[in-house]
Amino acid sequence: MKKEDCIFCKIAAGEIPSTTVYETNEFKVFFDIAPASKGHALIIPKEHFDNIFSLDTETAGKLFSLATVVAGALKEETGCDGMNLLQNNGEIAGQTVHHFHMHLIPRYEGDDIKLIPASHEADKDYLAELAERVKKHI
């Protein structure tokens, strides 16, 4: 299913050009046009899902399996020192295109990319109580 006003649906359909790395009937992998680093790629399902909350588990599993293969290929060809897999959900989390997508961002020694959030001390009682509540939904 395609969403008419979605830029990633248009890329998936070939209506907007992209530098495609890999493509199947279900997924498209292409390079980001505003990369955080050399080799920054995106993986999208061709079917429109707004975010992880609407993504089904079968598609998610296939996408992550594909991500492992693409990450290995990027490492092989770029010689990167590491890799961030980044996936944002909702505007508050930094999602700007509301079509599920995963960023594969090669990392290089000495790069200036900052993706790690500030850490805070955990309230252990809160975590234990939250764990029990979350378990009910899994």
Backbone as numpy.savetxt, mean C-alpha at the origin, in Angstrom:
# Nx Ny Nz CAx CAy CAz Cx Cy Cz
-15.50 -3.83 -10.49 -16.34 -2.67 -10.49 -15.44 -1.43 -10.49
-15.74 -0.49 -11.34 -14.95 0.73 -11.51 -15.74 1.92 -10.95
-15.04 2.82 -10.31 -15.65 4.04 -9.82 -15.25 5.15 -10.79
-16.21 5.82 -11.37 -15.98 6.76 -12.48 -15.01 7.90 -12.17
-15.03 8.42 -10.95 -14.18 9.58 -10.63 -12.86 9.19 -9.97
-12.50 7.91 -9.96 -11.30 7.43 -9.28 -10.11 7.38 -10.23
-9.04 8.10 -9.88 -7.85 8.14 -10.73 -7.20 6.75 -10.86
-7.22 5.96 -9.77 -6.60 4.64 -9.86 -7.45 3.67 -10.68
-8.77 3.82 -10.65 -9.62 3.02 -11.55 -9.29 3.35 -13.00
-9.05 4.63 -13.28 -8.71 5.04 -14.64 -7.34 4.52 -15.05
-6.39 4.51 -14.12 -5.07 3.92 -14.41 -5.22 2.43 -14.66
-5.99 1.74 -13.80 -6.20 0.29 -13.96 -6.83 -0.04 -15.31
-7.73 0.83 -15.78 -8.42 0.60 -17.06 -7.60 1.05 -18.27
-6.43 1.67 -18.02 -5.60 2.15 -19.12 -6.04 3.48 -19.69
-6.97 4.15 -19.02 -7.44 5.46 -19.49 -6.44 6.57 -19.17
-5.65 6.36 -18.15 -4.56 7.27 -17.79 -3.29 6.45 -17.88
-2.28 6.96 -18.59 -1.05 6.17 -18.74 -0.27 6.04 -17.42
0.45 4.94 -17.30 1.32 4.71 -16.15 2.52 3.91 -16.61
3.57 3.97 -15.84 4.73 3.12 -16.10 4.48 1.81 -15.38
3.91 0.88 -16.10 3.47 -0.39 -15.53 4.65 -1.35 -15.37
4.73 -1.93 -14.19 5.76 -2.91 -13.86 5.23 -4.32 -14.05
3.97 -4.51 -13.68 3.36 -5.84 -13.73 1.85 -5.67 -13.76
1.16 -6.58 -14.45 -0.29 -6.46 -14.54 -0.92 -7.82 -14.76
-2.03 -8.05 -14.06 -2.86 -9.24 -14.26 -4.30 -8.75 -14.42
-5.22 -9.69 -14.51 -6.63 -9.31 -14.56 -7.09 -8.66 -13.25
-6.39 -8.97 -12.16 -6.80 -8.49 -10.83 -6.01 -7.31 -10.30
-4.74 -7.17 -10.70 -3.86 -6.17 -10.10 -3.03 -5.43 -11.13
-2.59 -4.26 -10.72 -1.65 -3.49 -11.53 -0.58 -2.94 -10.59
0.66 -3.05 -11.03 1.80 -2.49 -10.30 2.43 -1.45 -11.21
2.60 -0.24 -10.68 3.18 0.83 -11.50 4.00 1.75 -10.62
4.89 2.52 -11.26 5.74 3.44 -10.52 4.98 4.72 -10.18
5.21 5.22 -8.98 4.59 6.45 -8.49 5.17 7.63 -9.28
4.31 8.56 -9.71 4.79 9.72 -10.48 5.36 10.81 -9.58
5.18 10.68 -8.26 5.79 11.60 -7.29 6.47 10.74 -6.23
7.55 10.05 -6.61 8.14 9.03 -5.74 8.83 9.60 -4.50
8.73 8.82 -3.42 9.47 9.14 -2.20 10.92 8.74 -2.35
11.19 7.76 -3.22 12.56 7.31 -3.49 12.60 6.66 -4.87
13.80 6.37 -5.34 13.95 5.71 -6.64 13.37 4.30 -6.56
12.43 4.01 -7.45 11.80 2.69 -7.48 10.50 2.61 -6.72
9.99 3.72 -6.20 8.72 3.75 -5.44 7.59 3.27 -6.35
6.98 2.16 -5.97 5.92 1.54 -6.78 4.62 1.46 -5.98
3.53 1.32 -6.71 2.21 1.14 -6.11 1.61 -0.15 -6.63
0.90 -0.86 -5.75 0.13 -2.03 -6.16 -1.33 -1.69 -5.90
-2.17 -1.86 -6.92 -3.61 -1.62 -6.75 -4.39 -2.83 -7.24
-5.50 -3.15 -6.56 -6.43 -4.09 -7.17 -7.18 -3.34 -8.25
-7.49 -4.00 -9.35 -8.23 -3.32 -10.41 -9.68 -3.06 -10.00
-10.21 -3.91 -9.14 -11.55 -3.65 -8.61 -11.44 -2.53 -7.58
-12.39 -1.64 -7.56 -12.35 -0.51 -6.63 -12.75 -0.93 -5.22
-11.85 -0.68 -4.29 -12.12 -0.78 -2.86 -11.65 0.55 -2.28
-12.46 1.21 -1.48 -12.07 2.51 -0.93 -10.83 2.41 -0.05
-10.76 1.36 0.78 -9.67 1.23 1.75 -9.67 -0.19 2.30
-8.84 -0.43 3.29 -8.72 -1.78 3.86 -10.03 -2.25 4.49
-10.85 -1.32 4.93 -12.10 -1.68 5.59 -13.13 -2.27 4.62
-12.97 -2.02 3.34 -13.88 -2.59 2.34 -13.22 -3.69 1.51
-11.94 -3.93 1.73 -11.19 -4.93 0.97 -11.48 -6.32 1.53
-11.77 -7.28 0.65 -12.02 -8.65 1.11 -10.69 -9.37 1.38
-10.75 -10.38 2.24 -9.53 -11.06 2.67 -8.83 -11.81 1.54
-9.58 -12.34 0.59 -8.96 -13.06 -0.52 -8.12 -12.11 -1.38
-8.67 -10.95 -1.71 -7.92 -9.96 -2.49 -6.71 -9.47 -1.70
-6.90 -9.23 -0.42 -5.81 -8.77 0.44 -4.66 -9.78 0.44
-4.99 -11.05 0.57 -3.96 -12.09 0.58 -3.19 -12.16 -0.73
-3.92 -12.08 -1.83 -3.26 -12.10 -3.14 -2.38 -10.87 -3.33
-2.87 -9.72 -2.87 -2.11 -8.47 -3.02 -0.82 -8.54 -2.21
-0.90 -9.03 -0.98 0.31 -9.10 -0.16 1.29 -10.12 -0.72
0.79 -11.23 -1.24 1.68 -12.20 -1.89 2.40 -11.56 -3.08
1.66 -10.78 -3.87 2.28 -10.07 -4.98 3.30 -9.06 -4.47
3.01 -8.40 -3.37 3.93 -7.41 -2.80 5.28 -8.04 -2.45
5.28 -9.27 -1.96 6.55 -9.91 -1.62 7.40 -10.14 -2.86
6.76 -10.50 -3.96 7.49 -10.73 -5.22 8.01 -9.41 -5.78
7.16 -8.39 -5.79 7.56 -7.08 -6.32 8.68 -6.49 -5.46
8.56 -6.61 -4.14 9.60 -6.08 -3.24 10.94 -6.74 -3.54
10.94 -8.05 -3.73 12.18 -8.75 -4.06 12.77 -8.30 -5.38
11.92 -8.09 -6.38 12.39 -7.63 -7.69 12.95 -6.22 -7.59
12.27 -5.35 -6.83 12.78 -3.99 -6.66 14.13 -3.99 -5.95
14.26 -4.81 -4.92 15.54 -4.89 -4.20 16.65 -5.37 -5.13
16.34 -6.37 -5.92 17.32 -6.93 -6.87 17.79 -5.87 -7.87
16.86 -5.10 -8.40 17.19 -4.15 -9.47 17.64 -2.78 -8.98
17.23 -2.35 -7.79 17.64 -1.03 -7.30 18.83 -1.10 -6.37
19.07 -2.28 -5.78 20.14 -2.40 -4.80 19.80 -1.69 -3.49
18.51 -1.46 -3.23 18.11 -0.74 -2.02 18.56 -1.49 -0.78
18.66 -0.75 0.32 19.11 -1.31 1.59 17.96 -1.81 2.45
16.75 -1.42 2.11 15.56 -1.81 2.86 14.32 -1.44 2.07
13.16 -1.66 2.65 11.91 -1.39 1.94 10.82 -1.08 2.95
10.07 -0.02 2.71 8.85 0.25 3.47 7.67 -0.17 2.63
6.75 -0.92 3.22 5.44 -1.18 2.63 4.49 -0.31 3.42
3.83 0.59 2.73 3.00 1.59 3.38 1.60 1.53 2.80
0.61 1.60 3.68 -0.77 1.53 3.25 -1.60 2.39 4.19
-2.19 3.47 3.68 -2.94 4.44 4.48 -4.45 4.25 4.27
-5.21 4.44 5.34 -6.67 4.26 5.28 -7.37 5.42 5.95
-8.06 6.23 5.14 -8.75 7.40 5.64 -7.87 8.63 5.60
-8.51 9.77 5.45 -7.76 11.03 5.35 -6.87 11.28 6.56
-7.35 10.97 7.76 -6.58 11.21 8.98 -5.28 10.40 8.98
-5.27 9.29 8.24 -4.08 8.44 8.15 -3.22 8.77 6.94
-3.60 9.82 6.19 -2.79 10.23 5.05 -3.24 9.69 3.71
-4.39 9.03 3.66 -4.87 8.52 2.37 -5.38 9.68 1.53
-4.80 9.84 0.34 -5.21 10.93 -0.56 -5.99 10.42 -1.76
-5.76 9.17 -2.17 -6.54 8.55 -3.23 -7.35 7.44 -2.57
-8.65 7.55 -2.66 -9.53 6.62 -1.95 -9.86 5.40 -2.80
-8.78 4.72 -3.17 -8.80 3.42 -3.85 -7.68 2.66 -3.15
-7.97 1.51 -2.57 -6.95 0.78 -1.82 -5.68 0.66 -2.66
-4.55 0.98 -2.06 -3.26 0.82 -2.72 -2.17 0.64 -1.69
-1.14 -0.07 -2.09 0.02 -0.29 -1.23 1.24 0.33 -1.89
1.97 1.12 -1.11 3.22 1.71 -1.57 4.37 0.75 -1.24
5.26 0.54 -2.18 6.52 -0.15 -1.94 7.60 0.90 -2.14
8.25 1.28 -1.05 9.20 2.39 -1.07 10.59 1.87 -0.75
11.43 1.72 -1.78 12.81 1.30 -1.52 13.51 2.34 -0.64
14.31 1.85 0.30 15.05 2.73 1.20 16.54 2.55 0.96
17.24 3.67 1.05 18.67 3.69 0.78 19.40 4.32 1.96
20.52 3.77 2.30 21.35 4.32 3.38 21.54 5.81 3.16
21.21 6.60 4.18 21.40 8.05 4.09 20.24 8.81 3.48
19.15 8.12 3.06 18.02 8.88 2.51 17.37 9.69 3.63
16.57 10.67 3.26 15.99 11.56 4.26 14.49 11.33 4.46
14.01 10.14 4.11 12.59 9.82 4.23 12.27 9.52 5.69
11.22 10.14 6.21 10.80 9.92 7.60 9.39 9.35 7.60
9.26 8.07 7.94 7.95 7.43 7.98 7.59 6.90 9.36
8.53 6.90 10.28 8.30 6.31 11.59 7.66 7.33 12.52
6.47 7.01 13.07 5.79 7.95 13.97 6.49 8.03 15.32
6.25 9.10 16.03 6.77 9.24 17.38 6.15 8.15 18.25
6.92 7.64 19.19 6.38 6.59 20.06 5.92 7.19 21.38
4.97 6.50 21.99 4.41 6.91 23.27 4.38 5.69 24.17
4.49 5.90 25.46 4.44 4.78 26.39 3.02 4.21 26.42
2.93 2.90 26.33 1.63 2.23 26.29 1.04 2.11 27.69
-0.27 2.26 27.79 -1.02 2.01 29.02 -1.38 0.52 28.98
-0.70 -0.28 29.78 -0.86 -1.74 29.71 -2.26 -2.19 30.07
-2.90 -1.53 31.00 -4.28 -1.90 31.36 -5.21 -1.64 30.18
-5.04 -0.49 29.54 -5.87 -0.17 28.37 -5.65 -1.19 27.26
-4.38 -1.57 27.03 -4.09 -2.53 25.97 -4.74 -3.88 26.25
-4.70 -4.34 27.49 -5.30 -5.62 27.85 -6.82 -5.58 27.64
-7.44 -4.49 28.06 -8.89 -4.34 27.91 -9.27 -4.23 26.43
-8.50 -3.47 25.66 -8.77 -3.32 24.23 -8.59 -4.65 23.50
-7.56 -5.41 23.87 -7.32 -6.72 23.25 -8.54 -7.62 23.40
-9.14 -7.63 24.59 -10.33 -8.46 24.83 -11.50 -8.01 23.96
-11.68 -6.70 23.82 -12.78 -6.18 23.00 -12.57 -6.49 21.53
-11.34 -6.32 21.04 -11.04 -6.56 19.63 -11.20 -8.04 19.27
-10.79 -8.94 20.18 -10.88 -10.38 19.93 -12.30 -10.80 19.56
-13.30 -10.13 20.08 -14.69 -10.46 19.81 -15.05 -10.29 18.33
-14.29 -9.49 17.61 -14.60 -9.19 16.21 -13.78 -10.02 15.22
-12.85 -10.79 15.74 -11.94 -11.54 14.85 -12.38 -13.01 14.76
